[in-house]
Amino acid sequence: MAFDSEGFLHVATNIGVQVCDPQGRGTAVIDAPGESVSAVFFGGPGLQWLYVADGDKVWRRPVKRRGAAP
């Protein structure tokens, strides 16, 4: 799980990355790039990339909302 800078929670699930708003309501599902997602995190300069782990592979995509600073 990972939070972005606006308080949205990104959760790795068997259907992809589920995105929940700060109140806990599901707002979106980002399709899994492979068979299943085991981890999700933000990284890169300014936490502008969403990384997704799928088995022995790691995928990334640019996102509009930045990851929350630890």
PDB file of N, H, CA, C and O in Angstrom:
ATOM      1  N   MET A   1       0.838  -1.183   0.000  1.00  0.00           N
ATOM      2  CA  MET A   1       0.000   0.000   0.000  1.00  0.00           C
ATOM      3  C   MET A   1       0.880   1.241   0.000  1.00  0.00           C
ATOM      4  O   MET A   1       1.985   1.238   0.541  1.00  0.00           O
ATOM      5  N   ALA A   2       0.372   2.290  -0.612  1.00  0.00           N
ATOM      6  H   ALA A   2      -0.526   2.292  -1.052  1.00  0.00           H
ATOM      7  CA  ALA A   2       1.111   3.555  -0.634  1.00  0.00           C
ATOM      8  C   ALA A   2       0.120   4.714  -0.733  1.00  0.00           C
ATOM      9  O   ALA A   2      -0.881   4.634  -1.445  1.00  0.00           O
ATOM     10  N   PHE A   3       0.418   5.792  -0.004  1.00  0.00           N
ATOM     11  H   PHE A   3       1.231   5.857   0.575  1.00  0.00           H
ATOM     12  CA  PHE A   3      -0.394   7.000  -0.073  1.00  0.00           C
ATOM     13  C   PHE A   3       0.222   7.994  -1.046  1.00  0.00           C
ATOM     14  O   PHE A   3       1.442   8.072  -1.183  1.00  0.00           O
ATOM     15  N   ASP A   4      -0.644   8.758  -1.725  1.00  0.00           N
ATOM     16  H   ASP A   4      -1.636   8.694  -1.613  1.00  0.00           H
ATOM     17  CA  ASP A   4      -0.123   9.846  -2.547  1.00  0.00           C
ATOM     18  C   ASP A   4      -0.247  11.154  -1.765  1.00  0.00           C
ATOM     19  O   ASP A   4      -0.756  11.169  -0.644  1.00  0.00           O
ATOM     20  N   SER A   5       0.216  12.231  -2.355  1.00  0.00           N
ATOM     21  H   SER A   5       0.629  12.219  -3.266  1.00  0.00           H
ATOM     22  CA  SER A   5       0.280  13.522  -1.669  1.00  0.00           C
ATOM     23  C   SER A   5      -1.092  14.128  -1.373  1.00  0.00           C
ATOM     24  O   SER A   5      -1.190  15.077  -0.594  1.00  0.00           O
ATOM     25  N   GLU A   6      -2.154  13.591  -1.984  1.00  0.00           N
ATOM     26  H   GLU A   6      -2.075  12.821  -2.616  1.00  0.00           H
ATOM     27  CA  GLU A   6      -3.507  14.096  -1.737  1.00  0.00           C
ATOM     28  C   GLU A   6      -4.294  13.186  -0.805  1.00  0.00           C
ATOM     29  O   GLU A   6      -5.493  13.386  -0.609  1.00  0.00           O
ATOM     30  N   GLY A   7      -3.624  12.179  -0.225  1.00  0.00           N
ATOM     31  H   GLY A   7      -2.650  12.016  -0.384  1.00  0.00           H
ATOM     32  CA  GLY A   7      -4.275  11.297   0.734  1.00  0.00           C
ATOM     33  C   GLY A   7      -4.976  10.097   0.141  1.00  0.00           C
ATOM     34  O   GLY A   7      -5.660   9.372   0.863  1.00  0.00           O
ATOM     35  N   PHE A   8      -4.828   9.862  -1.160  1.00  0.00           N
ATOM     36  H   PHE A   8      -4.272  10.450  -1.747  1.00  0.00           H
ATOM     37  CA  PHE A   8      -5.412   8.683  -1.783  1.00  0.00           C
ATOM     38  C   PHE A   8      -4.530   7.477  -1.492  1.00  0.00           C
ATOM     39  O   PHE A   8      -3.303   7.573  -1.523  1.00  0.00           O
ATOM     40  N   LEU A   9      -5.161   6.344  -1.208  1.00  0.00           N
ATOM     41  H   LEU A   9      -6.157   6.266  -1.183  1.00  0.00           H
ATOM     42  CA  LEU A   9      -4.448   5.107  -0.897  1.00  0.00           C
ATOM     43  C   LEU A   9      -4.435   4.215  -2.134  1.00  0.00           C
ATOM     44  O   LEU A   9      -5.475   3.999  -2.756  1.00  0.00           O
ATOM     45  N   HIS A  10      -3.273   3.704  -2.490  1.00  0.00           N
ATOM     46  H   HIS A  10      -2.428   3.880  -1.985  1.00  0.00           H
ATOM     47  CA  HIS A  10      -3.090   2.794  -3.626  1.00  0.00           C
ATOM     48  C   HIS A  10      -2.751   1.424  -3.045  1.00  0.00           C
ATOM     49  O   HIS A  10      -1.772   1.274  -2.314  1.00  0.00           O
ATOM     50  N   VAL A  11      -3.574   0.423  -3.378  1.00  0.00           N
ATOM     51  H   VAL A  11      -4.370   0.544  -3.972  1.00  0.00           H
ATOM     52  CA  VAL A  11      -3.451  -0.902  -2.775  1.00  0.00           C
ATOM     53  C   VAL A  11      -3.244  -1.954  -3.858  1.00  0.00           C
ATOM     54  O   VAL A  11      -3.984  -1.991  -4.841  1.00  0.00           O
ATOM     55  N   ALA A  12      -2.241  -2.806  -3.680  1.00  0.00           N
ATOM     56  H   ALA A  12      -1.639  -2.775  -2.882  1.00  0.00           H
ATOM     57  CA  ALA A  12      -1.998  -3.918  -4.600  1.00  0.00           C
ATOM     58  C   ALA A  12      -3.028  -5.010  -4.321  1.00  0.00           C
ATOM     59  O   ALA A  12      -3.146  -5.479  -3.189  1.00  0.00           O
ATOM     60  N   THR A  13      -3.780  -5.419  -5.361  1.00  0.00           N
ATOM     61  H   THR A  13      -3.684  -5.037  -6.280  1.00  0.00           H
ATOM     62  CA  THR A  13      -4.772  -6.480  -5.218  1.00  0.00           C
ATOM     63  C   THR A  13      -4.651  -7.448  -6.391  1.00  0.00           C
ATOM     64  O   THR A  13      -3.852  -7.238  -7.305  1.00  0.00           O
ATOM     65  N   ASN A  14      -5.446  -8.501  -6.353  1.00  0.00           N
ATOM     66  H   ASN A  14      -6.095  -8.671  -5.611  1.00  0.00           H
ATOM     67  CA  ASN A  14      -5.368  -9.483  -7.437  1.00  0.00           C
ATOM     68  C   ASN A  14      -5.992  -8.978  -8.740  1.00  0.00           C
ATOM     69  O   ASN A  14      -5.818  -9.613  -9.780  1.00  0.00           O
ATOM     70  N   ILE A  15      -6.715  -7.854  -8.712  1.00  0.00           N
ATOM     71  H   ILE A  15      -6.857  -7.338  -7.867  1.00  0.00           H
ATOM     72  CA  ILE A  15      -7.282  -7.308  -9.950  1.00  0.00           C
ATOM     73  C   ILE A  15      -6.513  -6.095 -10.457  1.00  0.00           C
ATOM     74  O   ILE A  15      -6.836  -5.565 -11.520  1.00  0.00           O
ATOM     75  N   GLY A  16      -5.516  -5.652  -9.728  1.00  0.00           N
ATOM     76  H   GLY A  16      -5.253  -6.083  -8.864  1.00  0.00           H
ATOM     77  CA  GLY A  16      -4.720  -4.488 -10.111  1.00  0.00           C
ATOM     78  C   GLY A  16      -4.476  -3.597  -8.911  1.00  0.00           C
ATOM     79  O   GLY A  16      -4.520  -4.055  -7.769  1.00  0.00           O
ATOM     80  N   VAL A  17      -4.220  -2.336  -9.166  1.00  0.00           N
ATOM     81  H   VAL A  17      -4.184  -1.964 -10.093  1.00  0.00           H
ATOM     82  CA  VAL A  17      -4.005  -1.372  -8.089  1.00  0.00           C
ATOM     83  C   VAL A  17      -5.327  -0.651  -7.847  1.00  0.00           C
ATOM     84  O   VAL A  17      -5.812   0.080  -8.711  1.00  0.00           O
ATOM     85  N   GLN A  18      -5.904  -0.861  -6.669  1.00  0.00           N
ATOM     86  H   GLN A  18      -5.510  -1.454  -5.967  1.00  0.00           H
ATOM     87  CA  GLN A  18      -7.144  -0.182  -6.317  1.00  0.00           C
ATOM     88  C   GLN A  18      -6.799   1.138  -5.654  1.00  0.00           C
ATOM     89  O   GLN A  18      -5.919   1.197  -4.795  1.00  0.00           O
ATOM     90  N   VAL A  19      -7.490   2.194  -6.050  1.00  0.00           N
ATOM     91  H   VAL A  19      -8.204   2.147  -6.748  1.00  0.00           H
ATOM     92  CA  VAL A  19      -7.256   3.527  -5.517  1.00  0.00           C
ATOM     93  C   VAL A  19      -8.467   3.930  -4.691  1.00  0.00           C
ATOM     94  O   VAL A  19      -9.601   3.863  -5.165  1.00  0.00           O
ATOM     95  N   CYS A  20      -8.219   4.354  -3.438  1.00  0.00           N
ATOM     96  H   CYS A  20      -7.297   4.408  -3.053  1.00  0.00           H
ATOM     97  CA  CYS A  20      -9.286   4.776  -2.533  1.00  0.00           C
ATOM     98  C   CYS A  20      -9.059   6.227  -2.137  1.00  0.00           C
ATOM     99  O   CYS A  20      -7.925   6.655  -1.920  1.00  0.00           O
ATOM    100  N   ASP A  21     -10.164   6.986  -2.045  1.00  0.00           N
ATOM    101  H   ASP A  21     -11.085   6.639  -2.222  1.00  0.00           H
ATOM    102  CA  ASP A  21     -10.056   8.383  -1.631  1.00  0.00           C
ATOM    103  C   ASP A  21      -9.786   8.466  -0.125  1.00  0.00           C
ATOM    104  O   ASP A  21      -9.812   7.441   0.556  1.00  0.00           O
ATOM    105  N   PRO A  22      -9.526   9.671   0.407  1.00  0.00           N
ATOM    106  CA  PRO A  22      -9.212   9.802   1.839  1.00  0.00           C
ATOM    107  C   PRO A  22     -10.321   9.289   2.767  1.00  0.00           C
ATOM    108  O   PRO A  22     -10.051   8.982   3.928  1.00  0.00           O
ATOM    109  N   GLN A  23     -11.553   9.193   2.278  1.00  0.00           N
ATOM    110  H   GLN A  23     -11.772   9.442   1.335  1.00  0.00           H
ATOM    111  CA  GLN A  23     -12.647   8.665   3.092  1.00  0.00           C
ATOM    112  C   GLN A  23     -12.749   7.139   3.002  1.00  0.00           C
ATOM    113  O   GLN A  23     -13.582   6.538   3.680  1.00  0.00           O
ATOM    114  N   GLY A  24     -11.919   6.512   2.179  1.00  0.00           N
ATOM    115  H   GLY A  24     -11.243   7.000   1.628  1.00  0.00           H
ATOM    116  CA  GLY A  24     -11.899   5.060   2.056  1.00  0.00           C
ATOM    117  C   GLY A  24     -12.756   4.496   0.934  1.00  0.00           C
ATOM    118  O   GLY A  24     -12.871   3.277   0.807  1.00  0.00           O
ATOM    119  N   ARG A  25     -13.356   5.349   0.123  1.00  0.00           N
ATOM    120  H   ARG A  25     -13.262   6.339   0.227  1.00  0.00           H
ATOM    121  CA  ARG A  25     -14.175   4.881  -0.996  1.00  0.00           C
ATOM    122  C   ARG A  25     -13.292   4.548  -2.196  1.00  0.00           C
ATOM    123  O   ARG A  25     -12.375   5.297  -2.532  1.00  0.00           O
ATOM    124  N   GLY A  26     -13.581   3.421  -2.833  1.00  0.00           N
ATOM    125  H   GLY A  26     -14.327   2.814  -2.560  1.00  0.00           H
ATOM    126  CA  GLY A  26     -12.857   3.062  -4.049  1.00  0.00           C
ATOM    127  C   GLY A  26     -13.189   4.019  -5.172  1.00  0.00           C
ATOM    128  O   GLY A  26     -14.361   4.276  -5.444  1.00  0.00           O
ATOM    129  N   THR A  27     -12.163   4.552  -5.832  1.00  0.00           N
ATOM    130  H   THR A  27     -11.211   4.343  -5.611  1.00  0.00           H
ATOM    131  CA  THR A  27     -12.400   5.510  -6.905  1.00  0.00           C
ATOM    132  C   THR A  27     -11.900   5.021  -8.259  1.00  0.00           C
ATOM    133  O   THR A  27     -12.357   5.501  -9.296  1.00  0.00           O
ATOM    134  N   ALA A  28     -10.966   4.070  -8.260  1.00  0.00           N
ATOM    135  H   ALA A  28     -10.595   3.680  -7.417  1.00  0.00           H
ATOM    136  CA  ALA A  28     -10.416   3.605  -9.536  1.00  0.00           C
ATOM    137  C   ALA A  28      -9.688   2.281  -9.331  1.00  0.00           C
ATOM    138  O   ALA A  28      -9.312   1.919  -8.216  1.00  0.00           O
ATOM    139  N   VAL A  29      -9.505   1.581 -10.429  1.00  0.00           N
ATOM    140  H   VAL A  29      -9.811   1.875 -11.335  1.00  0.00           H
ATOM    141  CA  VAL A  29      -8.660   0.385 -10.455  1.00  0.00           C
ATOM    142  C   VAL A  29      -7.721   0.539 -11.644  1.00  0.00           C
ATOM    143  O   VAL A  29      -8.164   0.708 -12.780  1.00  0.00           O
ATOM    144  N   ILE A  30      -6.423   0.480 -11.373  1.00  0.00           N
ATOM    145  H   ILE A  30      -6.063   0.342 -10.450  1.00  0.00           H
ATOM    146  CA  ILE A  30      -5.418   0.513 -12.435  1.00  0.00           C
ATOM    147  C   ILE A  30      -5.121  -0.940 -12.781  1.00  0.00           C
ATOM    148  O   ILE A  30      -4.681  -1.703 -11.922  1.00  0.00           O
ATOM    149  N   ASP A  31      -5.355  -1.323 -14.015  1.00  0.00           N
ATOM    150  H   ASP A  31      -5.713  -0.703 -14.713  1.00  0.00           H
ATOM    151  CA  ASP A  31      -5.163  -2.711 -14.434  1.00  0.00           C
ATOM    152  C   ASP A  31      -3.758  -3.199 -14.124  1.00  0.00           C
ATOM    153  O   ASP A  31      -2.782  -2.457 -14.242  1.00  0.00           O
ATOM    154  N   ALA A  32      -3.675  -4.459 -13.726  1.00  0.00           N
ATOM    155  H   ALA A  32      -4.467  -5.062 -13.630  1.00  0.00           H
ATOM    156  CA  ALA A  32      -2.378  -5.088 -13.465  1.00  0.00           C
ATOM    157  C   ALA A  32      -1.648  -5.260 -14.796  1.00  0.00           C
ATOM    158  O   ALA A  32      -2.252  -5.690 -15.779  1.00  0.00           O
ATOM    159  N   PRO A  33      -0.359  -4.929 -14.837  1.00  0.00           N
ATOM    160  CA  PRO A  33       0.386  -5.082 -16.080  1.00  0.00           C
ATOM    161  C   PRO A  33       0.655  -6.548 -16.423  1.00  0.00           C
ATOM    162  O   PRO A  33       0.879  -6.883 -17.586  1.00  0.00           O
ATOM    163  N   GLY A  34       0.634  -7.409 -15.425  1.00  0.00           N
ATOM    164  H   GLY A  34       0.452  -7.136 -14.481  1.00  0.00           H
ATOM    165  CA  GLY A  34       0.881  -8.830 -15.633  1.00  0.00           C
ATOM    166  C   GLY A  34      -0.271  -9.640 -15.069  1.00  0.00           C
ATOM    167  O   GLY A  34      -1.436  -9.301 -15.278  1.00  0.00           O
ATOM    168  N   GLU A  35       0.047 -10.696 -14.364  1.00  0.00           N
ATOM    169  H   GLU A  35       0.994 -10.971 -14.195  1.00  0.00           H
ATOM    170  CA  GLU A  35      -0.991 -11.578 -13.834  1.00  0.00           C
ATOM    171  C   GLU A  35      -1.567 -11.098 -12.512  1.00  0.00           C
ATOM    172  O   GLU A  35      -2.777 -11.186 -12.306  1.00  0.00           O
ATOM    173  N   SER A  36      -0.739 -10.598 -11.621  1.00  0.00           N
ATOM    174  H   SER A  36       0.244 -10.527 -11.788  1.00  0.00           H
ATOM    175  CA  SER A  36      -1.224 -10.107 -10.326  1.00  0.00           C
ATOM    176  C   SER A  36      -0.226  -9.099  -9.782  1.00  0.00           C
ATOM    177  O   SER A  36       0.929  -9.063 -10.206  1.00  0.00           O
ATOM    178  N   VAL A  37      -0.670  -8.297  -8.859  1.00  0.00           N
ATOM    179  H   VAL A  37      -1.608  -8.326  -8.514  1.00  0.00           H
ATOM    180  CA  VAL A  37       0.168  -7.259  -8.266  1.00  0.00           C
ATOM    181  C   VAL A  37       0.451  -7.637  -6.828  1.00  0.00           C
ATOM    182  O   VAL A  37      -0.471  -7.945  -6.072  1.00  0.00           O
ATOM    183  N   SER A  38       1.729  -7.615  -6.439  1.00  0.00           N
ATOM    184  H   SER A  38       2.477  -7.364  -7.053  1.00  0.00           H
ATOM    185  CA  SER A  38       2.080  -7.985  -5.065  1.00  0.00           C
ATOM    186  C   SER A  38       2.539  -6.798  -4.229  1.00  0.00           C
ATOM    187  O   SER A  38       2.559  -6.889  -3.002  1.00  0.00           O
ATOM    188  N   ALA A  39       2.906  -5.695  -4.856  1.00  0.00           N
ATOM    189  H   ALA A  39       2.889  -5.621  -5.853  1.00  0.00           H
ATOM    190  CA  ALA A  39       3.355  -4.514  -4.115  1.00  0.00           C
ATOM    191  C   ALA A  39       3.183  -3.284  -4.989  1.00  0.00           C
ATOM    192  O   ALA A  39       3.205  -3.367  -6.217  1.00  0.00           O
ATOM    193  N   VAL A  40       3.011  -2.135  -4.334  1.00  0.00           N
ATOM    194  H   VAL A  40       2.993  -2.067  -3.336  1.00  0.00           H
ATOM    195  CA  VAL A  40       2.878  -0.867  -5.040  1.00  0.00           C
ATOM    196  C   VAL A  40       3.591   0.198  -4.208  1.00  0.00           C
ATOM    197  O   VAL A  40       3.484   0.215  -2.982  1.00  0.00           O
ATOM    198  N   PHE A  41       4.319   1.087  -4.888  1.00  0.00           N
ATOM    199  H   PHE A  41       4.405   1.073  -5.884  1.00  0.00           H
ATOM    200  CA  PHE A  41       5.032   2.156  -4.185  1.00  0.00           C
ATOM    201  C   PHE A  41       5.356   3.278  -5.152  1.00  0.00           C
ATOM    202  O   PHE A  41       5.370   3.079  -6.367  1.00  0.00           O
ATOM    203  N   PHE A  42       5.616   4.460  -4.606  1.00  0.00           N
ATOM    204  H   PHE A  42       5.605   4.622  -3.619  1.00  0.00           H
ATOM    205  CA  PHE A  42       5.999   5.615  -5.409  1.00  0.00           C
ATOM    206  C   PHE A  42       7.511   5.786  -5.332  1.00  0.00           C
ATOM    207  O   PHE A  42       8.123   5.489  -4.306  1.00  0.00           O
ATOM    208  N   GLY A  43       8.109   6.263  -6.415  1.00  0.00           N
ATOM    209  H   GLY A  43       7.612   6.504  -7.249  1.00  0.00           H
ATOM    210  CA  GLY A  43       9.549   6.480  -6.427  1.00  0.00           C
ATOM    211  C   GLY A  43       9.939   7.455  -7.524  1.00  0.00           C
ATOM    212  O   GLY A  43       9.092   8.053  -8.187  1.00  0.00           O
ATOM    213  N   GLY A  44      11.240   7.594  -7.693  1.00  0.00           N
ATOM    214  H   GLY A  44      11.928   7.108  -7.154  1.00  0.00           H
ATOM    215  CA  GLY A  44      11.762   8.505  -8.699  1.00  0.00           C
ATOM    216  C   GLY A  44      11.855   9.921  -8.176  1.00  0.00           C
ATOM    217  O   GLY A  44      11.420  10.205  -7.061  1.00  0.00           O
ATOM    218  N   PRO A  45      12.422  10.813  -8.977  1.00  0.00           N
ATOM    219  CA  PRO A  45      12.527  12.212  -8.572  1.00  0.00           C
ATOM    220  C   PRO A  45      11.140  12.800  -8.301  1.00  0.00           C
ATOM    221  O   PRO A  45      10.261  12.747  -9.161  1.00  0.00           O
ATOM    222  N   GLY A  46      10.950  13.350  -7.128  1.00  0.00           N
ATOM    223  H   GLY A  46      11.664  13.394  -6.429  1.00  0.00           H
ATOM    224  CA  GLY A  46       9.667  13.946  -6.784  1.00  0.00           C
ATOM    225  C   GLY A  46       8.554  12.938  -6.577  1.00  0.00           C
ATOM    226  O   GLY A  46       7.381  13.309  -6.532  1.00  0.00           O
ATOM    227  N   LEU A  47       8.906  11.662  -6.449  1.00  0.00           N
ATOM    228  H   LEU A  47       9.859  11.360  -6.485  1.00  0.00           H
ATOM    229  CA  LEU A  47       7.914  10.586  -6.276  1.00  0.00           C
ATOM    230  C   LEU A  47       6.845  10.636  -7.363  1.00  0.00           C
ATOM    231  O   LEU A  47       5.653  10.502  -7.084  1.00  0.00           O
ATOM    232  N   GLN A  48       7.286  10.831  -8.608  1.00  0.00           N
ATOM    233  H   GLN A  48       8.254  10.940  -8.835  1.00  0.00           H
ATOM    234  CA  GLN A  48       6.379  10.993  -9.736  1.00  0.00           C
ATOM    235  C   GLN A  48       6.073   9.697 -10.477  1.00  0.00           C
ATOM    236  O   GLN A  48       5.316   9.715 -11.448  1.00  0.00           O
ATOM    237  N   TRP A  49       6.634   8.585 -10.052  1.00  0.00           N
ATOM    238  H   TRP A  49       7.249   8.570  -9.263  1.00  0.00           H
ATOM    239  CA  TRP A  49       6.398   7.300 -10.709  1.00  0.00           C
ATOM    240  C   TRP A  49       5.698   6.354  -9.742  1.00  0.00           C
ATOM    241  O   TRP A  49       6.045   6.293  -8.563  1.00  0.00           O
ATOM    242  N   LEU A  50       4.709   5.613 -10.249  1.00  0.00           N
ATOM    243  H   LEU A  50       4.427   5.663 -11.207  1.00  0.00           H
ATOM    244  CA  LEU A  50       4.066   4.558  -9.484  1.00  0.00           C
ATOM    245  C   LEU A  50       4.689   3.241  -9.931  1.00  0.00           C
ATOM    246  O   LEU A  50       4.615   2.876 -11.104  1.00  0.00           O
ATOM    247  N   TYR A  51       5.295   2.540  -8.998  1.00  0.00           N
ATOM    248  H   TYR A  51       5.356   2.836  -8.045  1.00  0.00           H
ATOM    249  CA  TYR A  51       5.929   1.250  -9.284  1.00  0.00           C
ATOM    250  C   TYR A  51       5.018   0.129  -8.815  1.00  0.00           C
ATOM    251  O   TYR A  51       4.382   0.230  -7.766  1.00  0.00           O
ATOM    252  N   VAL A  52       4.960  -0.942  -9.601  1.00  0.00           N
ATOM    253  H   VAL A  52       5.477  -1.023 -10.453  1.00  0.00           H
ATOM    254  CA  VAL A  52       4.123  -2.090  -9.281  1.00  0.00           C
ATOM    255  C   VAL A  52       4.968  -3.347  -9.440  1.00  0.00           C
ATOM    256  O   VAL A  52       5.581  -3.563 -10.486  1.00  0.00           O
ATOM    257  N   ALA A  53       4.997  -4.177  -8.396  1.00  0.00           N
ATOM    258  H   ALA A  53       4.499  -4.001  -7.547  1.00  0.00           H
ATOM    259  CA  ALA A  53       5.721  -5.447  -8.462  1.00  0.00           C
ATOM    260  C   ALA A  53       4.747  -6.546  -8.849  1.00  0.00           C
ATOM    261  O   ALA A  53       3.631  -6.625  -8.335  1.00  0.00           O
ATOM    262  N   ASP A  54       5.199  -7.397  -9.774  1.00  0.00           N
ATOM    263  H   ASP A  54       6.105  -7.333 -10.192  1.00  0.00           H
ATOM    264  CA  ASP A  54       4.396  -8.518 -10.267  1.00  0.00           C
ATOM    265  C   ASP A  54       5.334  -9.705 -10.428  1.00  0.00           C
ATOM    266  O   ASP A  54       6.027  -9.827 -11.439  1.00  0.00           O
ATOM    267  N   GLY A  55       5.352 -10.570  -9.435  1.00  0.00           N
ATOM    268  H   GLY A  55       4.789 -10.470  -8.615  1.00  0.00           H
ATOM    269  CA  GLY A  55       6.262 -11.707  -9.475  1.00  0.00           C
ATOM    270  C   GLY A  55       7.703 -11.232  -9.477  1.00  0.00           C
ATOM    271  O   GLY A  55       8.127 -10.539  -8.551  1.00  0.00           O
ATOM    272  N   ASP A  56       8.468 -11.595 -10.510  1.00  0.00           N
ATOM    273  H   ASP A  56       8.124 -12.157 -11.262  1.00  0.00           H
ATOM    274  CA  ASP A  56       9.870 -11.184 -10.592  1.00  0.00           C
ATOM    275  C   ASP A  56      10.062  -9.941 -11.465  1.00  0.00           C
ATOM    276  O   ASP A  56      11.183  -9.637 -11.871  1.00  0.00           O
ATOM    277  N   LYS A  57       8.974  -9.225 -11.754  1.00  0.00           N
ATOM    278  H   LYS A  57       8.063  -9.472 -11.424  1.00  0.00           H
ATOM    279  CA  LYS A  57       9.049  -8.023 -12.592  1.00  0.00           C
ATOM    280  C   LYS A  57       8.577  -6.802 -11.814  1.00  0.00           C
ATOM    281  O   LYS A  57       7.751  -6.902 -10.907  1.00  0.00           O
ATOM    282  N   VAL A  58       9.117  -5.651 -12.187  1.00  0.00           N
ATOM    283  H   VAL A  58       9.788  -5.569 -12.924  1.00  0.00           H
ATOM    284  CA  VAL A  58       8.663  -4.379 -11.623  1.00  0.00           C
ATOM    285  C   VAL A  58       8.289  -3.469 -12.783  1.00  0.00           C
ATOM    286  O   VAL A  58       9.071  -3.285 -13.715  1.00  0.00           O
ATOM    287  N   TRP A  59       7.106  -2.909 -12.723  1.00  0.00           N
ATOM    288  H   TRP A  59       6.470  -3.059 -11.965  1.00  0.00           H
ATOM    289  CA  TRP A  59       6.595  -2.012 -13.752  1.00  0.00           C
ATOM    290  C   TRP A  59       6.495  -0.615 -13.162  1.00  0.00           C
ATOM    291  O   TRP A  59       6.379  -0.461 -11.946  1.00  0.00           O
ATOM    292  N   ARG A  60       6.539   0.399 -14.009  1.00  0.00           N
ATOM    293  H   ARG A  60       6.633   0.273 -14.997  1.00  0.00           H
ATOM    294  CA  ARG A  60       6.345   1.759 -13.525  1.00  0.00           C
ATOM    295  C   ARG A  60       5.550   2.555 -14.543  1.00  0.00           C
ATOM    296  O   ARG A  60       5.550   2.257 -15.737  1.00  0.00           O
ATOM    297  N   ARG A  61       4.866   3.589 -14.030  1.00  0.00           N
ATOM    298  H   ARG A  61       4.866   3.831 -13.060  1.00  0.00           H
ATOM    299  CA  ARG A  61       4.122   4.484 -14.912  1.00  0.00           C
ATOM    300  C   ARG A  61       4.115   5.860 -14.265  1.00  0.00           C
ATOM    301  O   ARG A  61       4.078   5.962 -13.039  1.00  0.00           O
ATOM    302  N   PRO A  62       4.151   6.924 -15.069  1.00  0.00           N
ATOM    303  CA  PRO A  62       4.076   8.262 -14.505  1.00  0.00           C
ATOM    304  C   PRO A  62       2.656   8.504 -13.987  1.00  0.00           C
ATOM    305  O   PRO A  62       1.682   7.992 -14.538  1.00  0.00           O
ATOM    306  N   VAL A  63       2.564   9.287 -12.926  1.00  0.00           N
ATOM    307  H   VAL A  63       3.356   9.703 -12.478  1.00  0.00           H
ATOM    308  CA  VAL A  63       1.251   9.586 -12.348  1.00  0.00           C
ATOM    309  C   VAL A  63       1.100  11.091 -12.141  1.00  0.00           C
ATOM    310  O   VAL A  63       2.087  11.813 -12.004  1.00  0.00           O
ATOM    311  N   LYS A  64      -0.150  11.552 -12.120  1.00  0.00           N
ATOM    312  H   LYS A  64      -0.952  10.965 -12.232  1.00  0.00           H
ATOM    313  CA  LYS A  64      -0.434  12.962 -11.926  1.00  0.00           C
ATOM    314  C   LYS A  64      -0.227  13.371 -10.465  1.00  0.00           C
ATOM    315  O   LYS A  64       0.361  14.414 -10.182  1.00  0.00           O
ATOM    316  N   ARG A  65      -0.716  12.540  -9.546  1.00  0.00           N
ATOM    317  H   ARG A  65      -1.194  11.692  -9.776  1.00  0.00           H
ATOM    318  CA  ARG A  65      -0.522  12.822  -8.117  1.00  0.00           C
ATOM    319  C   ARG A  65       0.791  12.210  -7.676  1.00  0.00           C
ATOM    320  O   ARG A  65       1.089  11.067  -8.022  1.00  0.00           O
ATOM    321  N   ARG A  66       1.562  12.937  -6.933  1.00  0.00           N
ATOM    322  H   ARG A  66       1.320  13.866  -6.652  1.00  0.00           H
ATOM    323  CA  ARG A  66       2.868  12.456  -6.449  1.00  0.00           C
ATOM    324  C   ARG A  66       2.686  11.600  -5.204  1.00  0.00           C
ATOM    325  O   ARG A  66       1.682  11.709  -4.500  1.00  0.00           O
ATOM    326  N   GLY A  67       3.656  10.760  -4.948  1.00  0.00           N
ATOM    327  H   GLY A  67       4.472  10.671  -5.520  1.00  0.00           H
ATOM    328  CA  GLY A  67       3.644   9.968  -3.733  1.00  0.00           C
ATOM    329  C   GLY A  67       3.849  10.856  -2.510  1.00  0.00           C
ATOM    330  O   GLY A  67       4.473  11.913  -2.593  1.00  0.00           O
ATOM    331  N   ALA A  68       3.319  10.415  -1.386  1.00  0.00           N
ATOM    332  H   ALA A  68       2.812   9.555  -1.319  1.00  0.00           H
ATOM    333  CA  ALA A  68       3.483  11.159  -0.138  1.00  0.00           C
ATOM    334  C   ALA A  68       4.895  10.947   0.386  1.00  0.00           C
ATOM    335  O   ALA A  68       5.414   9.832   0.349  1.00  0.00           O
ATOM    336  N   ALA A  69       5.510  12.006   0.870  1.00  0.00           N
ATOM    337  H   ALA A  69       5.088  12.912   0.901  1.00  0.00           H
ATOM    338  CA  ALA A  69       6.852  11.903   1.434  1.00  0.00           C
ATOM    339  C   ALA A  69       6.799  11.108   2.732  1.00  0.00           C
ATOM    340  O   ALA A  69       5.891  11.293   3.542  1.00  0.00           O
ATOM    341  N   PRO A  70       7.775  10.219   2.930  1.00  0.00           N
ATOM    342  CA  PRO A  70       7.780   9.395   4.149  1.00  0.00           C
ATOM    343  C   PRO A  70       8.018  10.215   5.403  1.00  0.00           C
ATOM    344  O   PRO A  70       8.049   9.664   6.504  1.00  0.00           O
TER     345      PRO A  70
END
